[in-house]
């Protein structure tokens, strides 16, 4: 539970993030003076992705004859 006691009245966007979880976003939250607002936020487990990049170069093939190089 979080308490934002010194927030001015107005419209806000809420973003919650933690490593290993999908980011939670909620737009258009209206805060008013003296308002107590409670919401249950449940972070979903994020997908784990891994990228492997392989780089290299092939030997050039001479097209005039059958030699490589």
mmCIF file as Biopython writes it, N, C-alpha, C and O atoms, coordinates in Angstrom:
data_model
#
loop_
_atom_site.group_PDB
_atom_site.id
_atom_site.type_symbol
_atom_site.label_atom_id
_atom_site.label_alt_id
_atom_site.label_comp_id
_atom_site.label_asym_id
_atom_site.label_entity_id
_atom_site.label_seq_id
_atom_site.pdbx_PDB_ins_code
_atom_site.Cartn_x
_atom_site.Cartn_y
_atom_site.Cartn_z
_atom_site.occupancy
_atom_site.B_iso_or_equiv
_atom_site.auth_seq_id
_atom_site.auth_asym_id
_atom_site.pdbx_PDB_model_num
ATOM 1   N N  . UNK A ? 1  ? 0.851   -1.162  0.000   1.0 0.0 1  A 1 
ATOM 2   C CA . UNK A ? 1  ? 0.000   0.000   0.000   1.0 0.0 1  A 1 
ATOM 3   C C  . UNK A ? 1  ? 0.900   1.229   0.000   1.0 0.0 1  A 1 
ATOM 4   O O  . UNK A ? 1  ? 1.910   1.277   0.702   1.0 0.0 1  A 1 
ATOM 5   N N  . UNK A ? 2  ? 0.521   2.209   -0.789  1.0 0.0 2  A 1 
ATOM 6   C CA . UNK A ? 2  ? 1.262   3.456   -0.876  1.0 0.0 2  A 1 
ATOM 7   C C  . UNK A ? 2  ? 0.360   4.613   -0.481  1.0 0.0 2  A 1 
ATOM 8   O O  . UNK A ? 2  ? -0.841  4.602   -0.752  1.0 0.0 2  A 1 
ATOM 9   N N  . UNK A ? 3  ? 0.950   5.603   0.159   1.0 0.0 3  A 1 
ATOM 10  C CA . UNK A ? 3  ? 0.206   6.780   0.582   1.0 0.0 3  A 1 
ATOM 11  C C  . UNK A ? 3  ? 0.885   8.003   -0.012  1.0 0.0 3  A 1 
ATOM 12  O O  . UNK A ? 3  ? 2.056   8.265   0.263   1.0 0.0 3  A 1 
ATOM 13  N N  . UNK A ? 4  ? 0.146   8.753   -0.829  1.0 0.0 4  A 1 
ATOM 14  C CA . UNK A ? 4  ? 0.666   9.962   -1.442  1.0 0.0 4  A 1 
ATOM 15  C C  . UNK A ? 4  ? -0.050  11.153  -0.814  1.0 0.0 4  A 1 
ATOM 16  O O  . UNK A ? 4  ? -0.994  11.694  -1.390  1.0 0.0 4  A 1 
ATOM 17  N N  . UNK A ? 5  ? 0.399   11.552  0.358   1.0 0.0 5  A 1 
ATOM 18  C CA . UNK A ? 5  ? -0.298  12.578  1.134   1.0 0.0 5  A 1 
ATOM 19  C C  . UNK A ? 5  ? -0.163  13.981  0.553   1.0 0.0 5  A 1 
ATOM 20  O O  . UNK A ? 5  ? -1.064  14.800  0.728   1.0 0.0 5  A 1 
ATOM 21  N N  . UNK A ? 6  ? 0.921   14.274  -0.123  1.0 0.0 6  A 1 
ATOM 22  C CA . UNK A ? 6  ? 1.156   15.646  -0.588  1.0 0.0 6  A 1 
ATOM 23  C C  . UNK A ? 6  ? 0.925   15.832  -2.077  1.0 0.0 6  A 1 
ATOM 24  O O  . UNK A ? 6  ? 1.488   16.747  -2.679  1.0 0.0 6  A 1 
ATOM 25  N N  . UNK A ? 7  ? 0.116   14.989  -2.675  1.0 0.0 7  A 1 
ATOM 26  C CA . UNK A ? 7  ? -0.183  15.099  -4.106  1.0 0.0 7  A 1 
ATOM 27  C C  . UNK A ? 7  ? -1.275  16.145  -4.302  1.0 0.0 7  A 1 
ATOM 28  O O  . UNK A ? 7  ? -2.305  16.127  -3.628  1.0 0.0 7  A 1 
ATOM 29  N N  . UNK A ? 8  ? -1.028  17.048  -5.231  1.0 0.0 8  A 1 
ATOM 30  C CA . UNK A ? 8  ? -2.013  18.072  -5.548  1.0 0.0 8  A 1 
ATOM 31  C C  . UNK A ? 8  ? -3.205  17.438  -6.274  1.0 0.0 8  A 1 
ATOM 32  O O  . UNK A ? 8  ? -3.026  16.454  -6.992  1.0 0.0 8  A 1 
ATOM 33  N N  . UNK A ? 9  ? -4.412  17.979  -6.103  1.0 0.0 9  A 1 
ATOM 34  C CA . UNK A ? 9  ? -5.565  17.462  -6.843  1.0 0.0 9  A 1 
ATOM 35  C C  . UNK A ? 9  ? -5.310  17.547  -8.347  1.0 0.0 9  A 1 
ATOM 36  O O  . UNK A ? 9  ? -4.687  18.495  -8.824  1.0 0.0 9  A 1 
ATOM 37  N N  . UNK A ? 10 ? -5.787  16.565  -9.078  1.0 0.0 10 A 1 
ATOM 38  C CA . UNK A ? 10 ? -5.626  16.564  -10.523 1.0 0.0 10 A 1 
ATOM 39  C C  . UNK A ? 10 ? -5.675  15.160  -11.098 1.0 0.0 10 A 1 
ATOM 40  O O  . UNK A ? 10 ? -6.039  14.201  -10.417 1.0 0.0 10 A 1 
ATOM 41  N N  . UNK A ? 11 ? -5.302  15.058  -12.362 1.0 0.0 11 A 1 
ATOM 42  C CA . UNK A ? 11 ? -5.302  13.791  -13.097 1.0 0.0 11 A 1 
ATOM 43  C C  . UNK A ? 11 ? -3.869  13.265  -13.168 1.0 0.0 11 A 1 
ATOM 44  O O  . UNK A ? 11 ? -2.940  14.029  -13.432 1.0 0.0 11 A 1 
ATOM 45  N N  . UNK A ? 12 ? -3.688  11.963  -12.932 1.0 0.0 12 A 1 
ATOM 46  C CA . UNK A ? 12 ? -2.359  11.372  -12.892 1.0 0.0 12 A 1 
ATOM 47  C C  . UNK A ? 12 ? -2.319  10.063  -13.670 1.0 0.0 12 A 1 
ATOM 48  O O  . UNK A ? 12 ? -3.344  9.419   -13.895 1.0 0.0 12 A 1 
ATOM 49  N N  . UNK A ? 13 ? -1.110  9.690   -14.074 1.0 0.0 13 A 1 
ATOM 50  C CA . UNK A ? 13 ? -0.849  8.381   -14.665 1.0 0.0 13 A 1 
ATOM 51  C C  . UNK A ? 13 ? 0.011   7.612   -13.676 1.0 0.0 13 A 1 
ATOM 52  O O  . UNK A ? 13 ? 0.967   8.156   -13.123 1.0 0.0 13 A 1 
ATOM 53  N N  . UNK A ? 14 ? -0.325  6.355   -13.456 1.0 0.0 14 A 1 
ATOM 54  C CA . UNK A ? 14 ? 0.391   5.501   -12.508 1.0 0.0 14 A 1 
ATOM 55  C C  . UNK A ? 14 ? 1.181   4.458   -13.276 1.0 0.0 14 A 1 
ATOM 56  O O  . UNK A ? 14 ? 0.659   3.822   -14.191 1.0 0.0 14 A 1 
ATOM 57  N N  . UNK A ? 15 ? 2.447   4.282   -12.899 1.0 0.0 15 A 1 
ATOM 58  C CA . UNK A ? 15 ? 3.310   3.284   -13.526 1.0 0.0 15 A 1 
ATOM 59  C C  . UNK A ? 15 ? 4.069   2.577   -12.423 1.0 0.0 15 A 1 
ATOM 60  O O  . UNK A ? 15 ? 4.733   3.218   -11.608 1.0 0.0 15 A 1 
ATOM 61  N N  . UNK A ? 16 ? 3.974   1.247   -12.394 1.0 0.0 16 A 1 
ATOM 62  C CA . UNK A ? 16 ? 4.693   0.423   -11.419 1.0 0.0 16 A 1 
ATOM 63  C C  . UNK A ? 16 ? 5.549   -0.578  -12.180 1.0 0.0 16 A 1 
ATOM 64  O O  . UNK A ? 16 ? 5.066   -1.249  -13.092 1.0 0.0 16 A 1 
ATOM 65  N N  . UNK A ? 17 ? 6.834   -0.680  -11.799 1.0 0.0 17 A 1 
ATOM 66  C CA . UNK A ? 17 ? 7.737   -1.579  -12.504 1.0 0.0 17 A 1 
ATOM 67  C C  . UNK A ? 17 ? 8.681   -2.237  -11.517 1.0 0.0 17 A 1 
ATOM 68  O O  . UNK A ? 17 ? 9.072   -1.638  -10.515 1.0 0.0 17 A 1 
ATOM 69  N N  . UNK A ? 18 ? 9.043   -3.477  -11.811 1.0 0.0 18 A 1 
ATOM 70  C CA . UNK A ? 18 ? 10.014  -4.216  -11.023 1.0 0.0 18 A 1 
ATOM 71  C C  . UNK A ? 18 ? 10.683  -5.229  -11.939 1.0 0.0 18 A 1 
ATOM 72  O O  . UNK A ? 18 ? 10.048  -5.760  -12.850 1.0 0.0 18 A 1 
ATOM 73  N N  . UNK A ? 19 ? 11.955  -5.497  -11.702 1.0 0.0 19 A 1 
ATOM 74  C CA . UNK A ? 19 ? 12.711  -6.429  -12.536 1.0 0.0 19 A 1 
ATOM 75  C C  . UNK A ? 19 ? 12.024  -7.795  -12.541 1.0 0.0 19 A 1 
ATOM 76  O O  . UNK A ? 19 ? 11.654  -8.318  -11.489 1.0 0.0 19 A 1 
ATOM 77  N N  . UNK A ? 20 ? 11.860  -8.363  -13.732 1.0 0.0 20 A 1 
ATOM 78  C CA . UNK A ? 20 ? 11.253  -9.683  -13.872 1.0 0.0 20 A 1 
ATOM 79  C C  . UNK A ? 20 ? 9.742   -9.663  -14.028 1.0 0.0 20 A 1 
ATOM 80  O O  . UNK A ? 20 ? 9.115   -10.711 -14.183 1.0 0.0 20 A 1 
ATOM 81  N N  . UNK A ? 21 ? 9.144   -8.451  -13.987 1.0 0.0 21 A 1 
ATOM 82  C CA . UNK A ? 21 ? 7.693   -8.328  -14.101 1.0 0.0 21 A 1 
ATOM 83  C C  . UNK A ? 21 ? 7.345   -7.357  -15.220 1.0 0.0 21 A 1 
ATOM 84  O O  . UNK A ? 21 ? 8.135   -6.476  -15.560 1.0 0.0 21 A 1 
ATOM 85  N N  . UNK A ? 22 ? 6.149   -7.527  -15.791 1.0 0.0 22 A 1 
ATOM 86  C CA . UNK A ? 22 ? 5.647   -6.578  -16.779 1.0 0.0 22 A 1 
ATOM 87  C C  . UNK A ? 22 ? 5.315   -5.268  -16.071 1.0 0.0 22 A 1 
ATOM 88  O O  . UNK A ? 22 ? 4.882   -5.269  -14.919 1.0 0.0 22 A 1 
ATOM 89  N N  . UNK A ? 23 ? 5.519   -4.163  -16.762 1.0 0.0 23 A 1 
ATOM 90  C CA . UNK A ? 23 ? 5.210   -2.854  -16.194 1.0 0.0 23 A 1 
ATOM 91  C C  . UNK A ? 23 ? 3.699   -2.656  -16.160 1.0 0.0 23 A 1 
ATOM 92  O O  . UNK A ? 23 ? 3.004   -2.930  -17.138 1.0 0.0 23 A 1 
ATOM 93  N N  . UNK A ? 24 ? 3.201   -2.179  -15.028 1.0 0.0 24 A 1 
ATOM 94  C CA . UNK A ? 24 ? 1.773   -1.892  -14.856 1.0 0.0 24 A 1 
ATOM 95  C C  . UNK A ? 24 ? 1.560   -0.407  -15.128 1.0 0.0 24 A 1 
ATOM 96  O O  . UNK A ? 24 ? 2.296   0.431   -14.607 1.0 0.0 24 A 1 
ATOM 97  N N  . UNK A ? 25 ? 0.571   -0.083  -15.931 1.0 0.0 25 A 1 
ATOM 98  C CA . UNK A ? 25 ? 0.246   1.311   -16.235 1.0 0.0 25 A 1 
ATOM 99  C C  . UNK A ? 25 ? -1.254  1.540   -16.080 1.0 0.0 25 A 1 
ATOM 100 O O  . UNK A ? 25 ? -2.075  0.714   -16.480 1.0 0.0 25 A 1 
ATOM 101 N N  . UNK A ? 26 ? -1.583  2.675   -15.492 1.0 0.0 26 A 1 
ATOM 102 C CA . UNK A ? 26 ? -2.986  3.077   -15.397 1.0 0.0 26 A 1 
ATOM 103 C C  . UNK A ? 26 ? -3.035  4.583   -15.636 1.0 0.0 26 A 1 
ATOM 104 O O  . UNK A ? 26 ? -2.346  5.344   -14.957 1.0 0.0 26 A 1 
ATOM 105 N N  . UNK A ? 27 ? -3.838  5.007   -16.585 1.0 0.0 27 A 1 
ATOM 106 C CA . UNK A ? 27 ? -3.921  6.421   -16.951 1.0 0.0 27 A 1 
ATOM 107 C C  . UNK A ? 27 ? -5.211  7.038   -16.437 1.0 0.0 27 A 1 
ATOM 108 O O  . UNK A ? 27 ? -6.213  6.356   -16.222 1.0 0.0 27 A 1 
ATOM 109 N N  . UNK A ? 28 ? -5.154  8.345   -16.247 1.0 0.0 28 A 1 
ATOM 110 C CA . UNK A ? 28 ? -6.356  9.094   -15.922 1.0 0.0 28 A 1 
ATOM 111 C C  . UNK A ? 28 ? -6.853  8.952   -14.494 1.0 0.0 28 A 1 
ATOM 112 O O  . UNK A ? 28 ? -8.050  9.096   -14.249 1.0 0.0 28 A 1 
ATOM 113 N N  . UNK A ? 29 ? -5.966  8.673   -13.541 1.0 0.0 29 A 1 
ATOM 114 C CA . UNK A ? 29 ? -6.399  8.602   -12.138 1.0 0.0 29 A 1 
ATOM 115 C C  . UNK A ? 29 ? -6.712  10.011  -11.643 1.0 0.0 29 A 1 
ATOM 116 O O  . UNK A ? 29 ? -5.871  10.904  -11.748 1.0 0.0 29 A 1 
ATOM 117 N N  . UNK A ? 30 ? -7.882  10.215  -11.118 1.0 0.0 30 A 1 
ATOM 118 C CA . UNK A ? 30 ? -8.285  11.531  -10.621 1.0 0.0 30 A 1 
ATOM 119 C C  . UNK A ? 30 ? -8.119  11.542  -9.104  1.0 0.0 30 A 1 
ATOM 120 O O  . UNK A ? 30 ? -8.706  10.727  -8.391  1.0 0.0 30 A 1 
ATOM 121 N N  . UNK A ? 31 ? -7.306  12.485  -8.628  1.0 0.0 31 A 1 
ATOM 122 C CA . UNK A ? 31 ? -7.100  12.642  -7.190  1.0 0.0 31 A 1 
ATOM 123 C C  . UNK A ? 31 ? -7.737  13.953  -6.751  1.0 0.0 31 A 1 
ATOM 124 O O  . UNK A ? 31 ? -7.587  14.989  -7.399  1.0 0.0 31 A 1 
ATOM 125 N N  . UNK A ? 32 ? -8.447  13.880  -5.637  1.0 0.0 32 A 1 
ATOM 126 C CA . UNK A ? 32 ? -9.126  15.054  -5.092  1.0 0.0 32 A 1 
ATOM 127 C C  . UNK A ? 32 ? -8.692  15.256  -3.650  1.0 0.0 32 A 1 
ATOM 128 O O  . UNK A ? 32 ? -8.205  14.322  -3.013  1.0 0.0 32 A 1 
ATOM 129 N N  . UNK A ? 33 ? -8.861  16.440  -3.140  1.0 0.0 33 A 1 
ATOM 130 C CA . UNK A ? 33 ? -8.504  16.747  -1.761  1.0 0.0 33 A 1 
ATOM 131 C C  . UNK A ? 33 ? -9.297  15.860  -0.809  1.0 0.0 33 A 1 
ATOM 132 O O  . UNK A ? 33 ? -10.520 15.769  -0.911  1.0 0.0 33 A 1 
ATOM 133 N N  . UNK A ? 34 ? -8.601  15.211  0.112   1.0 0.0 34 A 1 
ATOM 134 C CA . UNK A ? 34 ? -9.246  14.370  1.117   1.0 0.0 34 A 1 
ATOM 135 C C  . UNK A ? 34 ? -9.677  13.005  0.611   1.0 0.0 34 A 1 
ATOM 136 O O  . UNK A ? 34 ? -10.265 12.231  1.367   1.0 0.0 34 A 1 
ATOM 137 N N  . UNK A ? 35 ? -9.401  12.692  -0.634  1.0 0.0 35 A 1 
ATOM 138 C CA . UNK A ? 35 ? -9.817  11.417  -1.219  1.0 0.0 35 A 1 
ATOM 139 C C  . UNK A ? 35 ? -8.874  10.302  -0.772  1.0 0.0 35 A 1 
ATOM 140 O O  . UNK A ? 35 ? -7.653  10.446  -0.829  1.0 0.0 35 A 1 
ATOM 141 N N  . UNK A ? 36 ? -9.444  9.213   -0.336  1.0 0.0 36 A 1 
ATOM 142 C CA . UNK A ? 36 ? -8.668  8.007   -0.038  1.0 0.0 36 A 1 
ATOM 143 C C  . UNK A ? 36 ? -9.022  7.001   -1.105  1.0 0.0 36 A 1 
ATOM 144 O O  . UNK A ? 36 ? -10.182 6.612   -1.242  1.0 0.0 36 A 1 
ATOM 145 N N  . UNK A ? 37 ? -8.022  6.576   -1.867  1.0 0.0 37 A 1 
ATOM 146 C CA . UNK A ? 37 ? -8.249  5.673   -2.995  1.0 0.0 37 A 1 
ATOM 147 C C  . UNK A ? 37 ? -7.401  4.432   -2.799  1.0 0.0 37 A 1 
ATOM 148 O O  . UNK A ? 37 ? -6.206  4.530   -2.519  1.0 0.0 37 A 1 
ATOM 149 N N  . UNK A ? 38 ? -8.005  3.279   -2.943  1.0 0.0 38 A 1 
ATOM 150 C CA . UNK A ? 38 ? -7.258  2.025   -2.844  1.0 0.0 38 A 1 
ATOM 151 C C  . UNK A ? 38 ? -7.507  1.191   -4.092  1.0 0.0 38 A 1 
ATOM 152 O O  . UNK A ? 38 ? -8.635  1.074   -4.571  1.0 0.0 38 A 1 
ATOM 153 N N  . UNK A ? 39 ? -6.447  0.628   -4.595  1.0 0.0 39 A 1 
ATOM 154 C CA . UNK A ? 39 ? -6.509  -0.265  -5.743  1.0 0.0 39 A 1 
ATOM 155 C C  . UNK A ? 39 ? -5.525  -1.396  -5.512  1.0 0.0 39 A 1 
ATOM 156 O O  . UNK A ? 39 ? -4.426  -1.175  -5.003  1.0 0.0 39 A 1 
ATOM 157 N N  . UNK A ? 40 ? -5.910  -2.591  -5.879  1.0 0.0 40 A 1 
ATOM 158 C CA . UNK A ? 40 ? -4.994  -3.726  -5.801  1.0 0.0 40 A 1 
ATOM 159 C C  . UNK A ? 40 ? -4.279  -3.834  -7.141  1.0 0.0 40 A 1 
ATOM 160 O O  . UNK A ? 40 ? -4.909  -4.001  -8.185  1.0 0.0 40 A 1 
ATOM 161 N N  . UNK A ? 41 ? -2.970  -3.736  -7.096  1.0 0.0 41 A 1 
ATOM 162 C CA . UNK A ? 41 ? -2.160  -3.840  -8.315  1.0 0.0 41 A 1 
ATOM 163 C C  . UNK A ? 41 ? -1.430  -5.171  -8.270  1.0 0.0 41 A 1 
ATOM 164 O O  . UNK A ? 41 ? -0.742  -5.492  -7.301  1.0 0.0 41 A 1 
ATOM 165 N N  . UNK A ? 42 ? -1.594  -5.928  -9.331  1.0 0.0 42 A 1 
ATOM 166 C CA . UNK A ? 42 ? -0.931  -7.222  -9.415  1.0 0.0 42 A 1 
ATOM 167 C C  . UNK A ? 42 ? -0.004  -7.213  -10.626 1.0 0.0 42 A 1 
ATOM 168 O O  . UNK A ? 42 ? -0.461  -7.092  -11.763 1.0 0.0 42 A 1 
ATOM 169 N N  . UNK A ? 43 ? 1.297   -7.341  -10.381 1.0 0.0 43 A 1 
ATOM 170 C CA . UNK A ? 43 ? 2.259   -7.364  -11.472 1.0 0.0 43 A 1 
ATOM 171 C C  . UNK A ? 43 ? 2.345   -8.767  -12.047 1.0 0.0 43 A 1 
ATOM 172 O O  . UNK A ? 43 ? 2.415   -9.751  -11.310 1.0 0.0 43 A 1 
ATOM 173 N N  . UNK A ? 44 ? 2.341   -8.848  -13.377 1.0 0.0 44 A 1 
ATOM 174 C CA . UNK A ? 44 ? 2.443   -10.137 -14.055 1.0 0.0 44 A 1 
ATOM 175 C C  . UNK A ? 44 ? 3.907   -10.457 -14.319 1.0 0.0 44 A 1 
ATOM 176 O O  . UNK A ? 44 ? 4.719   -9.561  -14.553 1.0 0.0 44 A 1 
ATOM 177 N N  . UNK A ? 45 ? 4.233   -11.743 -14.278 1.0 0.0 45 A 1 
ATOM 178 C CA . UNK A ? 45 ? 5.592   -12.171 -14.564 1.0 0.0 45 A 1 
ATOM 179 C C  . UNK A ? 45 ? 5.889   -11.902 -16.033 1.0 0.0 45 A 1 
ATOM 180 O O  . UNK A ? 45 ? 5.083   -12.217 -16.909 1.0 0.0 45 A 1 
ATOM 181 N N  . UNK A ? 46 ? 7.049   -11.318 -16.292 1.0 0.0 46 A 1 
ATOM 182 C CA . UNK A ? 46 ? 7.437   -10.974 -17.661 1.0 0.0 46 A 1 
ATOM 183 C C  . UNK A ? 46 ? 8.014   -12.191 -18.372 1.0 0.0 46 A 1 
ATOM 184 O O  . UNK A ? 46 ? 8.485   -13.139 -17.743 1.0 0.0 46 A 1 
ATOM 185 N N  . UNK A ? 47 ? 7.965   -12.139 -19.683 1.0 0.0 47 A 1 
ATOM 186 C CA . UNK A ? 47 ? 8.594   -13.180 -20.487 1.0 0.0 47 A 1 
ATOM 187 C C  . UNK A ? 47 ? 10.105  -12.958 -20.468 1.0 0.0 47 A 1 
ATOM 188 O O  . UNK A ? 47 ? 10.575  -11.820 -20.465 1.0 0.0 47 A 1 
ATOM 189 N N  . UNK A ? 48 ? 10.840  -14.030 -20.455 1.0 0.0 48 A 1 
ATOM 190 C CA . UNK A ? 48 ? 12.291  -13.927 -20.510 1.0 0.0 48 A 1 
ATOM 191 C C  . UNK A ? 48 ? 12.705  -14.132 -21.955 1.0 0.0 48 A 1 
ATOM 192 O O  . UNK A ? 48 ? 12.374  -15.145 -22.572 1.0 0.0 48 A 1 
ATOM 193 N N  . UNK A ? 49 ? 13.421  -13.173 -22.482 1.0 0.0 49 A 1 
ATOM 194 C CA . UNK A ? 49 ? 13.900  -13.282 -23.851 1.0 0.0 49 A 1 
ATOM 195 C C  . UNK A ? 49 ? 15.408  -13.126 -23.860 1.0 0.0 49 A 1 
ATOM 196 O O  . UNK A ? 49 ? 15.984  -12.424 -23.028 1.0 0.0 49 A 1 
ATOM 197 N N  . UNK A ? 50 ? 16.017  -13.773 -24.787 1.0 0.0 50 A 1 
ATOM 198 C CA . UNK A ? 50 ? 17.466  -13.688 -24.925 1.0 0.0 50 A 1 
ATOM 199 C C  . UNK A ? 50 ? 17.786  -13.582 -26.398 1.0 0.0 50 A 1 
ATOM 200 O O  . UNK A ? 50 ? 17.220  -14.305 -27.219 1.0 0.0 50 A 1 
ATOM 201 N N  . UNK A ? 51 ? 18.682  -12.691 -26.730 1.0 0.0 51 A 1 
ATOM 202 C CA . UNK A ? 51 ? 19.078  -12.508 -28.115 1.0 0.0 51 A 1 
ATOM 203 C C  . UNK A ? 51 ? 20.537  -12.901 -28.255 1.0 0.0 51 A 1 
ATOM 204 O O  . UNK A ? 51 ? 21.393  -12.450 -27.494 1.0 0.0 51 A 1 
ATOM 205 N N  . UNK A ? 52 ? 20.806  -13.740 -29.231 1.0 0.0 52 A 1 
ATOM 206 C CA . UNK A ? 52 ? 22.173  -14.138 -29.532 1.0 0.0 52 A 1 
ATOM 207 C C  . UNK A ? 52 ? 22.483  -13.649 -30.931 1.0 0.0 52 A 1 
ATOM 208 O O  . UNK A ? 52 ? 21.751  -13.940 -31.877 1.0 0.0 52 A 1 
ATOM 209 N N  . UNK A ? 53 ? 23.569  -12.904 -31.058 1.0 0.0 53 A 1 
ATOM 210 C CA . UNK A ? 53 ? 23.961  -12.374 -32.362 1.0 0.0 53 A 1 
ATOM 211 C C  . UNK A ? 53 ? 25.286  -13.011 -32.768 1.0 0.0 53 A 1 
ATOM 212 O O  . UNK A ? 53 ? 26.276  -12.951 -32.039 1.0 0.0 53 A 1 
ATOM 213 N N  . UNK A ? 54 ? 25.276  -13.615 -33.938 1.0 0.0 54 A 1 
ATOM 214 C CA . UNK A ? 54 ? 26.478  -14.244 -34.462 1.0 0.0 54 A 1 
ATOM 215 C C  . UNK A ? 54 ? 26.919  -13.444 -35.676 1.0 0.0 54 A 1 
ATOM 216 O O  . UNK A ? 54 ? 26.142  -13.222 -36.604 1.0 0.0 54 A 1 
ATOM 217 N N  . UNK A ? 55 ? 28.178  -13.014 -35.660 1.0 0.0 55 A 1 
ATOM 218 C CA . UNK A ? 55 ? 28.695  -12.259 -36.795 1.0 0.0 55 A 1 
ATOM 219 C C  . UNK A ? 55 ? 29.931  -12.962 -37.334 1.0 0.0 55 A 1 
ATOM 220 O O  . UNK A ? 55 ? 30.638  -13.645 -36.592 1.0 0.0 55 A 1 
ATOM 221 N N  . UNK A ? 56 ? 30.179  -12.802 -38.570 1.0 0.0 56 A 1 
ATOM 222 C CA . UNK A ? 56 ? 31.338  -13.411 -39.207 1.0 0.0 56 A 1 
ATOM 223 C C  . UNK A ? 56 ? 31.345  -13.050 -40.671 1.0 0.0 56 A 1 
ATOM 224 O O  . UNK A ? 56 ? 30.444  -12.370 -41.163 1.0 0.0 56 A 1 
ATOM 225 N N  . UNK A ? 57 ? 32.341  -13.497 -41.346 1.0 0.0 57 A 1 
ATOM 226 C CA . UNK A ? 57 ? 32.390  -13.228 -42.775 1.0 0.0 57 A 1 
ATOM 227 C C  . UNK A ? 57 ? 32.888  -14.477 -43.486 1.0 0.0 57 A 1 
ATOM 228 O O  . UNK A ? 57 ? 33.715  -15.224 -42.964 1.0 0.0 57 A 1 
ATOM 229 N N  . UNK A ? 58 ? 32.380  -14.677 -44.651 1.0 0.0 58 A 1 
ATOM 230 C CA . UNK A ? 58 ? 32.784  -15.821 -45.464 1.0 0.0 58 A 1 
ATOM 231 C C  . UNK A ? 58 ? 33.937  -15.412 -46.366 1.0 0.0 58 A 1 
ATOM 232 O O  . UNK A ? 58 ? 34.072  -14.246 -46.739 1.0 0.0 58 A 1 
ATOM 233 N N  . UNK A ? 59 ? 34.747  -16.370 -46.703 1.0 0.0 59 A 1 
ATOM 234 C CA . UNK A ? 59 ? 35.833  -16.107 -47.643 1.0 0.0 59 A 1 
ATOM 235 C C  . UNK A ? 59 ? 35.232  -15.771 -48.996 1.0 0.0 59 A 1 
ATOM 236 O O  . UNK A ? 59 ? 34.230  -16.355 -49.408 1.0 0.0 59 A 1 
ATOM 237 N N  . UNK A ? 60 ? 35.849  -14.835 -49.672 1.0 0.0 60 A 1 
ATOM 238 C CA . UNK A ? 60 ? 35.359  -14.453 -50.990 1.0 0.0 60 A 1 
ATOM 239 C C  . UNK A ? 60 ? 35.689  -15.520 -52.022 1.0 0.0 60 A 1 
ATOM 240 O O  . UNK A ? 60 ? 36.786  -16.079 -52.019 1.0 0.0 60 A 1 
ATOM 241 N N  . UNK A ? 61 ? 34.765  -15.791 -52.879 1.0 0.0 61 A 1 
ATOM 242 C CA . UNK A ? 61 ? 34.936  -16.774 -53.931 1.0 0.0 61 A 1 
ATOM 243 C C  . UNK A ? 61 ? 35.256  -16.048 -55.226 1.0 0.0 61 A 1 
ATOM 244 O O  . UNK A ? 61 ? 34.501  -15.188 -55.680 1.0 0.0 61 A 1 
ATOM 245 N N  . UNK A ? 62 ? 36.386  -16.409 -55.807 1.0 0.0 62 A 1 
ATOM 246 C CA . UNK A ? 62 ? 36.747  -15.809 -57.093 1.0 0.0 62 A 1 
ATOM 247 C C  . UNK A ? 62 ? 35.950  -16.505 -58.164 1.0 0.0 62 A 1 
ATOM 248 O O  . UNK A ? 62 ? 36.036  -17.720 -58.339 1.0 0.0 62 A 1 
ATOM 249 N N  . UNK A ? 63 ? 35.180  -15.725 -58.872 1.0 0.0 63 A 1 
ATOM 250 C CA . UNK A ? 63 ? 34.280  -16.334 -59.870 1.0 0.0 63 A 1 
ATOM 251 C C  . UNK A ? 63 ? 34.985  -16.627 -61.194 1.0 0.0 63 A 1 
ATOM 252 O O  . UNK A ? 63 ? 34.430  -17.314 -62.051 1.0 0.0 63 A 1 
ATOM 253 N N  . UNK A ? 64 ? 36.209  -16.106 -61.367 1.0 0.0 64 A 1 
ATOM 254 C CA . UNK A ? 64 ? 36.928  -16.384 -62.633 1.0 0.0 64 A 1 
ATOM 255 C C  . UNK A ? 64 ? 37.508  -17.793 -62.667 1.0 0.0 64 A 1 
ATOM 256 O O  . UNK A ? 64 ? 37.699  -18.370 -63.738 1.0 0.0 64 A 1 
ATOM 257 N N  . UNK A ? 65 ? 37.796  -18.358 -61.449 1.0 0.0 65 A 1 
ATOM 258 C CA . UNK A ? 65 ? 38.352  -19.708 -61.382 1.0 0.0 65 A 1 
ATOM 259 C C  . UNK A ? 65 ? 37.835  -20.389 -60.114 1.0 0.0 65 A 1 
ATOM 260 O O  . UNK A ? 65 ? 36.912  -19.870 -59.487 1.0 0.0 65 A 1 
ATOM 261 N N  . UNK A ? 66 ? 38.385  -21.505 -59.725 1.0 0.0 66 A 1 
ATOM 262 C CA . UNK A ? 66 ? 37.872  -22.279 -58.593 1.0 0.0 66 A 1 
ATOM 263 C C  . UNK A ? 66 ? 38.653  -22.045 -57.306 1.0 0.0 66 A 1 
ATOM 264 O O  . UNK A ? 66 ? 38.536  -22.848 -56.381 1.0 0.0 66 A 1 
ATOM 265 N N  . UNK A ? 67 ? 39.428  -21.002 -57.210 1.0 0.0 67 A 1 
ATOM 266 C CA . UNK A ? 67 ? 40.191  -20.751 -55.979 1.0 0.0 67 A 1 
ATOM 267 C C  . UNK A ? 67 ? 39.425  -19.854 -55.039 1.0 0.0 67 A 1 
ATOM 268 O O  . UNK A ? 67 ? 38.585  -19.056 -55.455 1.0 0.0 67 A 1 
ATOM 269 N N  . UNK A ? 68 ? 39.734  -20.002 -53.746 1.0 0.0 68 A 1 
ATOM 270 C CA . UNK A ? 68 ? 39.082  -19.202 -52.696 1.0 0.0 68 A 1 
ATOM 271 C C  . UNK A ? 68 ? 40.113  -18.211 -52.179 1.0 0.0 68 A 1 
ATOM 272 O O  . UNK A ? 68 ? 41.285  -18.558 -52.029 1.0 0.0 68 A 1 
ATOM 273 N N  . UNK A ? 69 ? 39.687  -16.975 -51.903 1.0 0.0 69 A 1 
ATOM 274 C CA . UNK A ? 69 ? 40.600  -16.040 -51.283 1.0 0.0 69 A 1 
ATOM 275 C C  . UNK A ? 69 ? 40.644  -14.711 -51.861 1.0 0.0 69 A 1 
ATOM 276 O O  . UNK A ? 69 ? 41.396  -13.858 -51.389 1.0 0.0 69 A 1 
#
